[in-house]
Amino acid sequence: MSQLLFFILTQYIALNNVVGNFEGTLVCPGLALSQSCRNLGLKDGHIFTALCKDWRGWEVDASIDINTCLLNAADALAPCISSFVQETQ
């Protein structure tokens, strides 16, 4: 998933309080890792949650504080995606 698409997706969730399913690949810049994620959701209005497969293929819960991602789309998004992938390991 491109960083722009991920940013748009998180904005949509934040603005519409959407909880649903999402199947896709999340690529972490600089770490060459990808995760398959589903059960996309929003907790407490600002925590993006998903169920992702880690490098072993095990499904684990992962989350990102959307407020951190949305502070600056150009500078804060990549570290936020990196933290998401690191939490699933």
Phi and psi restraints in degrees (range 20) as a CNS / XPLOR table:
assign (resid 1 and name C) (resid 2 and name N)
       (resid 2 and name CA) (resid 2 and name C) 1.0 -70.6 20.0 2
assign (resid 2 and name N) (resid 2 and name CA)
       (resid 2 and name C) (resid 3 and name N) 1.0 156.2 20.0 2
assign (resid 2 and name C) (resid 3 and name N)
       (resid 3 and name CA) (resid 3 and name C) 1.0 -60.3 20.0 2
assign (resid 3 and name N) (resid 3 and name CA)
       (resid 3 and name C) (resid 4 and name N) 1.0 -38.3 20.0 2
assign (resid 3 and name C) (resid 4 and name N)
       (resid 4 and name CA) (resid 4 and name C) 1.0 -64.2 20.0 2
assign (resid 4 and name N) (resid 4 and name CA)
       (resid 4 and name C) (resid 5 and name N) 1.0 -45.3 20.0 2
assign (resid 4 and name C) (resid 5 and name N)
       (resid 5 and name CA) (resid 5 and name C) 1.0 -62.9 20.0 2
assign (resid 5 and name N) (resid 5 and name CA)
       (resid 5 and name C) (resid 6 and name N) 1.0 -41.1 20.0 2
assign (resid 5 and name C) (resid 6 and name N)
       (resid 6 and name CA) (resid 6 and name C) 1.0 -62.2 20.0 2
assign (resid 6 and name N) (resid 6 and name CA)
       (resid 6 and name C) (resid 7 and name N) 1.0 -41.7 20.0 2
assign (resid 6 and name C) (resid 7 and name N)
       (resid 7 and name CA) (resid 7 and name C) 1.0 -63.5 20.0 2
assign (resid 7 and name N) (resid 7 and name CA)
       (resid 7 and name C) (resid 8 and name N) 1.0 -45.1 20.0 2
assign (resid 7 and name C) (resid 8 and name N)
       (resid 8 and name CA) (resid 8 and name C) 1.0 -62.0 20.0 2
assign (resid 8 and name N) (resid 8 and name CA)
       (resid 8 and name C) (resid 9 and name N) 1.0 -41.5 20.0 2
assign (resid 8 and name C) (resid 9 and name N)
       (resid 9 and name CA) (resid 9 and name C) 1.0 -62.1 20.0 2
assign (resid 9 and name N) (resid 9 and name CA)
       (resid 9 and name C) (resid 10 and name N) 1.0 -45.1 20.0 2
assign (resid 9 and name C) (resid 10 and name N)
       (resid 10 and name CA) (resid 10 and name C) 1.0 -66.8 20.0 2
assign (resid 10 and name N) (resid 10 and name CA)
       (resid 10 and name C) (resid 11 and name N) 1.0 -36.1 20.0 2
assign (resid 10 and name C) (resid 11 and name N)
       (resid 11 and name CA) (resid 11 and name C) 1.0 -63.5 20.0 2
assign (resid 11 and name N) (resid 11 and name CA)
       (resid 11 and name C) (resid 12 and name N) 1.0 -43.1 20.0 2
assign (resid 11 and name C) (resid 12 and name N)
       (resid 12 and name CA) (resid 12 and name C) 1.0 -61.2 20.0 2
assign (resid 12 and name N) (resid 12 and name CA)
       (resid 12 and name C) (resid 13 and name N) 1.0 -44.1 20.0 2
assign (resid 12 and name C) (resid 13 and name N)
       (resid 13 and name CA) (resid 13 and name C) 1.0 -62.9 20.0 2
assign (resid 13 and name N) (resid 13 and name CA)
       (resid 13 and name C) (resid 14 and name N) 1.0 -46.3 20.0 2
assign (resid 13 and name C) (resid 14 and name N)
       (resid 14 and name CA) (resid 14 and name C) 1.0 -63.0 20.0 2
assign (resid 14 and name N) (resid 14 and name CA)
       (resid 14 and name C) (resid 15 and name N) 1.0 -41.0 20.0 2
assign (resid 14 and name C) (resid 15 and name N)
       (resid 15 and name CA) (resid 15 and name C) 1.0 -77.3 20.0 2
assign (resid 15 and name N) (resid 15 and name CA)
       (resid 15 and name C) (resid 16 and name N) 1.0 -30.9 20.0 2
assign (resid 15 and name C) (resid 16 and name N)
       (resid 16 and name CA) (resid 16 and name C) 1.0 -111.0 20.0 2
assign (resid 16 and name N) (resid 16 and name CA)
       (resid 16 and name C) (resid 17 and name N) 1.0 1.1 20.0 2
assign (resid 16 and name C) (resid 17 and name N)
       (resid 17 and name CA) (resid 17 and name C) 1.0 50.4 20.0 2
assign (resid 17 and name N) (resid 17 and name CA)
       (resid 17 and name C) (resid 18 and name N) 1.0 47.9 20.0 2
assign (resid 17 and name C) (resid 18 and name N)
       (resid 18 and name CA) (resid 18 and name C) 1.0 -82.0 20.0 2
assign (resid 18 and name N) (resid 18 and name CA)
       (resid 18 and name C) (resid 19 and name N) 1.0 135.6 20.0 2
assign (resid 18 and name C) (resid 19 and name N)
       (resid 19 and name CA) (resid 19 and name C) 1.0 -126.9 20.0 2
assign (resid 19 and name N) (resid 19 and name CA)
       (resid 19 and name C) (resid 20 and name N) 1.0 125.2 20.0 2
assign (resid 19 and name C) (resid 20 and name N)
       (resid 20 and name CA) (resid 20 and name C) 1.0 -166.8 20.0 2
assign (resid 20 and name N) (resid 20 and name CA)
       (resid 20 and name C) (resid 21 and name N) 1.0 -157.9 20.0 2
assign (resid 20 and name C) (resid 21 and name N)
       (resid 21 and name CA) (resid 21 and name C) 1.0 -110.6 20.0 2
assign (resid 21 and name N) (resid 21 and name CA)
       (resid 21 and name C) (resid 22 and name N) 1.0 145.7 20.0 2
assign (resid 21 and name C) (resid 22 and name N)
       (resid 22 and name CA) (resid 22 and name C) 1.0 -145.2 20.0 2
assign (resid 22 and name N) (resid 22 and name CA)
       (resid 22 and name C) (resid 23 and name N) 1.0 126.8 20.0 2
assign (resid 22 and name C) (resid 23 and name N)
       (resid 23 and name CA) (resid 23 and name C) 1.0 -114.1 20.0 2
assign (resid 23 and name N) (resid 23 and name CA)
       (resid 23 and name C) (resid 24 and name N) 1.0 125.8 20.0 2
assign (resid 23 and name C) (resid 24 and name N)
       (resid 24 and name CA) (resid 24 and name C) 1.0 -178.7 20.0 2
assign (resid 24 and name N) (resid 24 and name CA)
       (resid 24 and name C) (resid 25 and name N) 1.0 -170.3 20.0 2
assign (resid 24 and name C) (resid 25 and name N)
       (resid 25 and name CA) (resid 25 and name C) 1.0 -121.0 20.0 2
assign (resid 25 and name N) (resid 25 and name CA)
       (resid 25 and name C) (resid 26 and name N) 1.0 131.7 20.0 2
assign (resid 25 and name C) (resid 26 and name N)
       (resid 26 and name CA) (resid 26 and name C) 1.0 -109.8 20.0 2
assign (resid 26 and name N) (resid 26 and name CA)
       (resid 26 and name C) (resid 27 and name N) 1.0 116.1 20.0 2
assign (resid 26 and name C) (resid 27 and name N)
       (resid 27 and name CA) (resid 27 and name C) 1.0 -99.4 20.0 2
assign (resid 27 and name N) (resid 27 and name CA)
       (resid 27 and name C) (resid 28 and name N) 1.0 129.8 20.0 2
assign (resid 27 and name C) (resid 28 and name N)
       (resid 28 and name CA) (resid 28 and name C) 1.0 -94.9 20.0 2
assign (resid 28 and name N) (resid 28 and name CA)
       (resid 28 and name C) (resid 29 and name N) 1.0 114.6 20.0 2
assign (resid 28 and name C) (resid 29 and name N)
       (resid 29 and name CA) (resid 29 and name C) 1.0 -59.7 20.0 2
assign (resid 29 and name N) (resid 29 and name CA)
       (resid 29 and name C) (resid 30 and name N) 1.0 133.9 20.0 2
assign (resid 29 and name C) (resid 30 and name N)
       (resid 30 and name CA) (resid 30 and name C) 1.0 85.4 20.0 2
assign (resid 30 and name N) (resid 30 and name CA)
       (resid 30 and name C) (resid 31 and name N) 1.0 -15.6 20.0 2
assign (resid 30 and name C) (resid 31 and name N)
       (resid 31 and name CA) (resid 31 and name C) 1.0 -110.6 20.0 2
assign (resid 31 and name N) (resid 31 and name CA)
       (resid 31 and name C) (resid 32 and name N) 1.0 -8.8 20.0 2
assign (resid 31 and name C) (resid 32 and name N)
       (resid 32 and name CA) (resid 32 and name C) 1.0 53.6 20.0 2
assign (resid 32 and name N) (resid 32 and name CA)
       (resid 32 and name C) (resid 33 and name N) 1.0 39.5 20.0 2
assign (resid 32 and name C) (resid 33 and name N)
       (resid 33 and name CA) (resid 33 and name C) 1.0 -116.0 20.0 2
assign (resid 33 and name N) (resid 33 and name CA)
       (resid 33 and name C) (resid 34 and name N) 1.0 150.6 20.0 2
assign (resid 33 and name C) (resid 34 and name N)
       (resid 34 and name CA) (resid 34 and name C) 1.0 -137.1 20.0 2
assign (resid 34 and name N) (resid 34 and name CA)
       (resid 34 and name C) (resid 35 and name N) 1.0 150.1 20.0 2
assign (resid 34 and name C) (resid 35 and name N)
       (resid 35 and name CA) (resid 35 and name C) 1.0 -130.3 20.0 2
assign (resid 35 and name N) (resid 35 and name CA)
       (resid 35 and name C) (resid 36 and name N) 1.0 140.4 20.0 2
assign (resid 35 and name C) (resid 36 and name N)
       (resid 36 and name CA) (resid 36 and name C) 1.0 -91.7 20.0 2
assign (resid 36 and name N) (resid 36 and name CA)
       (resid 36 and name C) (resid 37 and name N) 1.0 125.6 20.0 2
assign (resid 36 and name C) (resid 37 and name N)
       (resid 37 and name CA) (resid 37 and name C) 1.0 -125.2 20.0 2
assign (resid 37 and name N) (resid 37 and name CA)
       (resid 37 and name C) (resid 38 and name N) 1.0 149.1 20.0 2
assign (resid 37 and name C) (resid 38 and name N)
       (resid 38 and name CA) (resid 38 and name C) 1.0 -148.5 20.0 2
assign (resid 38 and name N) (resid 38 and name CA)
       (resid 38 and name C) (resid 39 and name N) 1.0 179.3 20.0 2
assign (resid 38 and name C) (resid 39 and name N)
       (resid 39 and name CA) (resid 39 and name C) 1.0 55.8 20.0 2
assign (resid 39 and name N) (resid 39 and name CA)
       (resid 39 and name C) (resid 40 and name N) 1.0 47.9 20.0 2
assign (resid 39 and name C) (resid 40 and name N)
       (resid 40 and name CA) (resid 40 and name C) 1.0 -61.0 20.0 2
assign (resid 40 and name N) (resid 40 and name CA)
       (resid 40 and name C) (resid 41 and name N) 1.0 135.9 20.0 2
assign (resid 40 and name C) (resid 41 and name N)
       (resid 41 and name CA) (resid 41 and name C) 1.0 -156.2 20.0 2
assign (resid 41 and name N) (resid 41 and name CA)
       (resid 41 and name C) (resid 42 and name N) 1.0 177.5 20.0 2
assign (resid 41 and name C) (resid 42 and name N)
       (resid 42 and name CA) (resid 42 and name C) 1.0 -132.4 20.0 2
assign (resid 42 and name N) (resid 42 and name CA)
       (resid 42 and name C) (resid 43 and name N) 1.0 127.6 20.0 2
assign (resid 42 and name C) (resid 43 and name N)
       (resid 43 and name CA) (resid 43 and name C) 1.0 -115.7 20.0 2
assign (resid 43 and name N) (resid 43 and name CA)
       (resid 43 and name C) (resid 44 and name N) 1.0 134.5 20.0 2
assign (resid 43 and name C) (resid 44 and name N)
       (resid 44 and name CA) (resid 44 and name C) 1.0 56.3 20.0 2
assign (resid 44 and name N) (resid 44 and name CA)
       (resid 44 and name C) (resid 45 and name N) 1.0 22.7 20.0 2
assign (resid 44 and name C) (resid 45 and name N)
       (resid 45 and name CA) (resid 45 and name C) 1.0 78.7 20.0 2
assign (resid 45 and name N) (resid 45 and name CA)
       (resid 45 and name C) (resid 46 and name N) 1.0 -4.5 20.0 2
assign (resid 45 and name C) (resid 46 and name N)
       (resid 46 and name CA) (resid 46 and name C) 1.0 -150.1 20.0 2
assign (resid 46 and name N) (resid 46 and name CA)
       (resid 46 and name C) (resid 47 and name N) 1.0 0.7 20.0 2
assign (resid 46 and name C) (resid 47 and name N)
       (resid 47 and name CA) (resid 47 and name C) 1.0 -109.1 20.0 2
assign (resid 47 and name N) (resid 47 and name CA)
       (resid 47 and name C) (resid 48 and name N) 1.0 111.5 20.0 2
assign (resid 47 and name C) (resid 48 and name N)
       (resid 48 and name CA) (resid 48 and name C) 1.0 -75.3 20.0 2
assign (resid 48 and name N) (resid 48 and name CA)
       (resid 48 and name C) (resid 49 and name N) 1.0 126.5 20.0 2
assign (resid 48 and name C) (resid 49 and name N)
       (resid 49 and name CA) (resid 49 and name C) 1.0 -123.6 20.0 2
assign (resid 49 and name N) (resid 49 and name CA)
       (resid 49 and name C) (resid 50 and name N) 1.0 152.8 20.0 2
assign (resid 49 and name C) (resid 50 and name N)
       (resid 50 and name CA) (resid 50 and name C) 1.0 -160.9 20.0 2
assign (resid 50 and name N) (resid 50 and name CA)
       (resid 50 and name C) (resid 51 and name N) 1.0 159.2 20.0 2
assign (resid 50 and name C) (resid 51 and name N)
       (resid 51 and name CA) (resid 51 and name C) 1.0 -103.4 20.0 2
assign (resid 51 and name N) (resid 51 and name CA)
       (resid 51 and name C) (resid 52 and name N) 1.0 118.1 20.0 2
assign (resid 51 and name C) (resid 52 and name N)
       (resid 52 and name CA) (resid 52 and name C) 1.0 -124.3 20.0 2
assign (resid 52 and name N) (resid 52 and name CA)
       (resid 52 and name C) (resid 53 and name N) 1.0 154.2 20.0 2
assign (resid 52 and name C) (resid 53 and name N)
       (resid 53 and name CA) (resid 53 and name C) 1.0 -90.2 20.0 2
assign (resid 53 and name N) (resid 53 and name CA)
       (resid 53 and name C) (resid 54 and name N) 1.0 131.7 20.0 2
assign (resid 53 and name C) (resid 54 and name N)
       (resid 54 and name CA) (resid 54 and name C) 1.0 -86.8 20.0 2
assign (resid 54 and name N) (resid 54 and name CA)
       (resid 54 and name C) (resid 55 and name N) 1.0 -173.5 20.0 2
assign (resid 54 and name C) (resid 55 and name N)
       (resid 55 and name CA) (resid 55 and name C) 1.0 -64.0 20.0 2
assign (resid 55 and name N) (resid 55 and name CA)
       (resid 55 and name C) (resid 56 and name N) 1.0 -19.0 20.0 2
assign (resid 55 and name C) (resid 56 and name N)
       (resid 56 and name CA) (resid 56 and name C) 1.0 -88.4 20.0 2
assign (resid 56 and name N) (resid 56 and name CA)
       (resid 56 and name C) (resid 57 and name N) 1.0 -8.4 20.0 2
assign (resid 56 and name C) (resid 57 and name N)
       (resid 57 and name CA) (resid 57 and name C) 1.0 90.0 20.0 2
assign (resid 57 and name N) (resid 57 and name CA)
       (resid 57 and name C) (resid 58 and name N) 1.0 5.9 20.0 2
assign (resid 57 and name C) (resid 58 and name N)
       (resid 58 and name CA) (resid 58 and name C) 1.0 -85.0 20.0 2
assign (resid 58 and name N) (resid 58 and name CA)
       (resid 58 and name C) (resid 59 and name N) 1.0 140.5 20.0 2
assign (resid 58 and name C) (resid 59 and name N)
       (resid 59 and name CA) (resid 59 and name C) 1.0 -83.2 20.0 2
assign (resid 59 and name N) (resid 59 and name CA)
       (resid 59 and name C) (resid 60 and name N) 1.0 129.1 20.0 2
assign (resid 59 and name C) (resid 60 and name N)
       (resid 60 and name CA) (resid 60 and name C) 1.0 -135.8 20.0 2
assign (resid 60 and name N) (resid 60 and name CA)
       (resid 60 and name C) (resid 61 and name N) 1.0 152.9 20.0 2
assign (resid 60 and name C) (resid 61 and name N)
       (resid 61 and name CA) (resid 61 and name C) 1.0 -75.9 20.0 2
assign (resid 61 and name N) (resid 61 and name CA)
       (resid 61 and name C) (resid 62 and name N) 1.0 142.0 20.0 2
assign (resid 61 and name C) (resid 62 and name N)
       (resid 62 and name CA) (resid 62 and name C) 1.0 -141.2 20.0 2
assign (resid 62 and name N) (resid 62 and name CA)
       (resid 62 and name C) (resid 63 and name N) 1.0 156.1 20.0 2
assign (resid 62 and name C) (resid 63 and name N)
       (resid 63 and name CA) (resid 63 and name C) 1.0 -152.2 20.0 2
assign (resid 63 and name N) (resid 63 and name CA)
       (resid 63 and name C) (resid 64 and name N) 1.0 155.5 20.0 2
assign (resid 63 and name C) (resid 64 and name N)
       (resid 64 and name CA) (resid 64 and name C) 1.0 -135.1 20.0 2
assign (resid 64 and name N) (resid 64 and name CA)
       (resid 64 and name C) (resid 65 and name N) 1.0 140.3 20.0 2
assign (resid 64 and name C) (resid 65 and name N)
       (resid 65 and name CA) (resid 65 and name C) 1.0 -78.5 20.0 2
assign (resid 65 and name N) (resid 65 and name CA)
       (resid 65 and name C) (resid 66 and name N) 1.0 110.2 20.0 2
assign (resid 65 and name C) (resid 66 and name N)
       (resid 66 and name CA) (resid 66 and name C) 1.0 -61.3 20.0 2
assign (resid 66 and name N) (resid 66 and name CA)
       (resid 66 and name C) (resid 67 and name N) 1.0 -31.8 20.0 2
assign (resid 66 and name C) (resid 67 and name N)
       (resid 67 and name CA) (resid 67 and name C) 1.0 -56.1 20.0 2
assign (resid 67 and name N) (resid 67 and name CA)
       (resid 67 and name C) (resid 68 and name N) 1.0 -38.7 20.0 2
assign (resid 67 and name C) (resid 68 and name N)
       (resid 68 and name CA) (resid 68 and name C) 1.0 -65.2 20.0 2
assign (resid 68 and name N) (resid 68 and name CA)
       (resid 68 and name C) (resid 69 and name N) 1.0 -42.0 20.0 2
assign (resid 68 and name C) (resid 69 and name N)
       (resid 69 and name CA) (resid 69 and name C) 1.0 -66.8 20.0 2
assign (resid 69 and name N) (resid 69 and name CA)
       (resid 69 and name C) (resid 70 and name N) 1.0 -36.5 20.0 2
assign (resid 69 and name C) (resid 70 and name N)
       (resid 70 and name CA) (resid 70 and name C) 1.0 -88.3 20.0 2
assign (resid 70 and name N) (resid 70 and name CA)
       (resid 70 and name C) (resid 71 and name N) 1.0 -5.2 20.0 2
assign (resid 70 and name C) (resid 71 and name N)
       (resid 71 and name CA) (resid 71 and name C) 1.0 -61.3 20.0 2
assign (resid 71 and name N) (resid 71 and name CA)
       (resid 71 and name C) (resid 72 and name N) 1.0 -43.9 20.0 2
assign (resid 71 and name C) (resid 72 and name N)
       (resid 72 and name CA) (resid 72 and name C) 1.0 -149.9 20.0 2
assign (resid 72 and name N) (resid 72 and name CA)
       (resid 72 and name C) (resid 73 and name N) 1.0 107.0 20.0 2
assign (resid 72 and name C) (resid 73 and name N)
       (resid 73 and name CA) (resid 73 and name C) 1.0 -60.6 20.0 2
assign (resid 73 and name N) (resid 73 and name CA)
       (resid 73 and name C) (resid 74 and name N) 1.0 -36.1 20.0 2
assign (resid 73 and name C) (resid 74 and name N)
       (resid 74 and name CA) (resid 74 and name C) 1.0 -77.3 20.0 2
assign (resid 74 and name N) (resid 74 and name CA)
       (resid 74 and name C) (resid 75 and name N) 1.0 -38.9 20.0 2
assign (resid 74 and name C) (resid 75 and name N)
       (resid 75 and name CA) (resid 75 and name C) 1.0 -101.0 20.0 2
assign (resid 75 and name N) (resid 75 and name CA)
       (resid 75 and name C) (resid 76 and name N) 1.0 -32.8 20.0 2
assign (resid 75 and name C) (resid 76 and name N)
       (resid 76 and name CA) (resid 76 and name C) 1.0 -93.6 20.0 2
assign (resid 76 and name N) (resid 76 and name CA)
       (resid 76 and name C) (resid 77 and name N) 1.0 -13.9 20.0 2
assign (resid 76 and name C) (resid 77 and name N)
       (resid 77 and name CA) (resid 77 and name C) 1.0 -71.3 20.0 2
assign (resid 77 and name N) (resid 77 and name CA)
       (resid 77 and name C) (resid 78 and name N) 1.0 -45.9 20.0 2
assign (resid 77 and name C) (resid 78 and name N)
       (resid 78 and name CA) (resid 78 and name C) 1.0 -61.2 20.0 2
assign (resid 78 and name N) (resid 78 and name CA)
       (resid 78 and name C) (resid 79 and name N) 1.0 -45.5 20.0 2
assign (resid 78 and name C) (resid 79 and name N)
       (resid 79 and name CA) (resid 79 and name C) 1.0 -61.1 20.0 2
assign (resid 79 and name N) (resid 79 and name CA)
       (resid 79 and name C) (resid 80 and name N) 1.0 -34.4 20.0 2
assign (resid 79 and name C) (resid 80 and name N)
       (resid 80 and name CA) (resid 80 and name C) 1.0 -67.2 20.0 2
assign (resid 80 and name N) (resid 80 and name CA)
       (resid 80 and name C) (resid 81 and name N) 1.0 -42.9 20.0 2
assign (resid 80 and name C) (resid 81 and name N)
       (resid 81 and name CA) (resid 81 and name C) 1.0 -65.4 20.0 2
assign (resid 81 and name N) (resid 81 and name CA)
       (resid 81 and name C) (resid 82 and name N) 1.0 -39.4 20.0 2
assign (resid 81 and name C) (resid 82 and name N)
       (resid 82 and name CA) (resid 82 and name C) 1.0 -60.4 20.0 2
assign (resid 82 and name N) (resid 82 and name CA)
       (resid 82 and name C) (resid 83 and name N) 1.0 -42.7 20.0 2
assign (resid 82 and name C) (resid 83 and name N)
       (resid 83 and name CA) (resid 83 and name C) 1.0 -67.0 20.0 2
assign (resid 83 and name N) (resid 83 and name CA)
       (resid 83 and name C) (resid 84 and name N) 1.0 -32.7 20.0 2
assign (resid 83 and name C) (resid 84 and name N)
       (resid 84 and name CA) (resid 84 and name C) 1.0 -62.4 20.0 2
assign (resid 84 and name N) (resid 84 and name CA)
       (resid 84 and name C) (resid 85 and name N) 1.0 -47.6 20.0 2
assign (resid 84 and name C) (resid 85 and name N)
       (resid 85 and name CA) (resid 85 and name C) 1.0 -67.5 20.0 2
assign (resid 85 and name N) (resid 85 and name CA)
       (resid 85 and name C) (resid 86 and name N) 1.0 -40.4 20.0 2
assign (resid 85 and name C) (resid 86 and name N)
       (resid 86 and name CA) (resid 86 and name C) 1.0 -63.3 20.0 2
assign (resid 86 and name N) (resid 86 and name CA)
       (resid 86 and name C) (resid 87 and name N) 1.0 -34.9 20.0 2
assign (resid 86 and name C) (resid 87 and name N)
       (resid 87 and name CA) (resid 87 and name C) 1.0 -67.2 20.0 2
assign (resid 87 and name N) (resid 87 and name CA)
       (resid 87 and name C) (resid 88 and name N) 1.0 -23.3 20.0 2
assign (resid 87 and name C) (resid 88 and name N)
       (resid 88 and name CA) (resid 88 and name C) 1.0 -84.9 20.0 2
assign (resid 88 and name N) (resid 88 and name CA)
       (resid 88 and name C) (resid 89 and name N) 1.0 -8.1 20.0 2
